[in-house]
Amino acid sequence: MASRNLVAASATPILMAVLSHGENYGYAIIARVRAMSGGELNWTEGMLYPVLHRIEKKGLVEATWRKANGGRDRKYYALTPSGREALAEERASWERVHGTLQALLPEGSHA
């Protein structure tokens, strides 16, 4: 299981990466993250929505209400052009961190 601090630090880029594949709503985002992490990341609504609202205020995502197939209103989130730029920057940062860890940790090390 990933550490709590690592999960918190990665929430924004993971969320934006999910939305880079197209707009989505809360429950579906949570399910996608769980599936893509092999069940390692079990986000809750209490974790997701504060992150969504924070990046919405920054203009990185926009939300629209629509009726779902069952007739229920759902709030769908989509990346904005600024969000796509921010995601590219986040990806570059994570790649630098990952590269540094790869260089520092010997292959096969479990340190």
C-alpha positions in Angstrom: 0.0 0.0 0.0 1.3 3.5 -0.9 2.2 5.8 1.9 -0.4 8.4 2.9 2.0 11.3 2.1 2.8 9.9 -1.4 -0.9 9.4 -2.1 -1.6 13.0 -1.1 1.3 14.4 -3.2 0.2 12.4 -6.2 -3.5 13.1 -6.1 -3.5 16.1 -8.3 -1.4 14.7 -11.1 -3.2 11.4 -11.0 -6.6 13.1 -11.1 -5.5 15.4 -14.0 -4.1 12.3 -15.8 -7.5 10.5 -15.5 -9.3 13.6 -16.9 -6.8 13.9 -19.8 -8.6 10.8 -21.2 -11.9 12.7 -21.2 -14.4 14.2 -18.9 -15.6 12.1 -16.0 -17.6 12.3 -12.7 -16.6 11.6 -9.2 -17.5 7.9 -8.6 -16.1 6.9 -12.1 -12.8 8.8 -11.3 -12.5 6.9 -8.0 -13.2 3.5 -9.8 -10.7 4.3 -12.5 -7.9 5.1 -10.1 -8.6 2.0 -8.1 -8.6 -0.1 -11.3 -5.5 1.5 -12.7 -3.6 1.0 -9.4 -4.5 -2.6 -9.1 -6.5 -1.7 -6.0 -3.6 -0.1 -4.3 -5.1 3.4 -4.3 -8.5 3.4 -2.7 -9.6 7.0 -2.9 -12.7 8.2 -1.1 -15.1 11.0 -2.0 -13.7 12.9 1.0 -10.3 12.8 -0.6 -11.4 13.4 -4.2 -13.7 16.3 -4.0 -11.5 18.7 -2.1 -8.8 18.1 -4.7 -11.3 18.6 -7.6 -12.6 21.8 -6.1 -9.1 23.2 -5.5 -8.0 22.6 -9.1 -11.3 23.9 -10.4 -10.7 27.2 -8.5 -7.3 27.3 -10.2 -8.9 27.0 -13.6 -7.3 23.6 -14.3 -10.7 21.8 -14.6 -14.2 22.9 -15.4 -17.4 21.2 -14.3 -20.8 20.9 -15.9 -24.0 19.3 -14.6 -25.8 16.9 -16.8 -28.4 14.2 -16.5 -27.0 10.7 -16.5 -28.7 7.7 -18.2 -30.6 7.0 -15.0 -32.0 10.6 -15.0 -29.8 11.6 -12.1 -27.8 14.8 -12.3 -24.1 14.3 -12.3 -21.3 16.8 -12.2 -18.8 16.0 -14.9 -15.2 17.4 -14.8 -12.9 18.1 -17.7 -9.4 19.5 -18.1 -9.1 23.0 -19.4 -6.3 24.0 -21.7 -4.5 25.4 -18.6 -5.1 22.0 -16.9 -3.4 20.2 -19.9 -0.4 22.6 -19.6 -0.2 22.0 -15.8 -0.4 18.2 -16.3 2.5 18.4 -18.7 4.5 20.3 -16.1 3.5 17.8 -13.4 4.5 14.9 -15.6 7.9 16.4 -16.2 8.4 16.9 -12.5 7.4 13.3 -11.7 9.7 12.0 -14.4 12.6 13.9 -12.8 11.8 12.5 -9.4 11.4 9.0 -10.8 14.7 9.2 -12.8 16.5 10.4 -9.6 15.1 7.5 -7.6 16.1 5.0 -10.4 19.6 6.4 -10.4 20.0 6.3 -6.6 18.5 2.9 -5.9 20.4 -0.1 -7.2 18.4 -2.4 -9.5 16.7 -5.1 -7.4 17.1 -3.0 -4.2 14.2 -3.0 -1.8 15.7 -0.2 0.3 
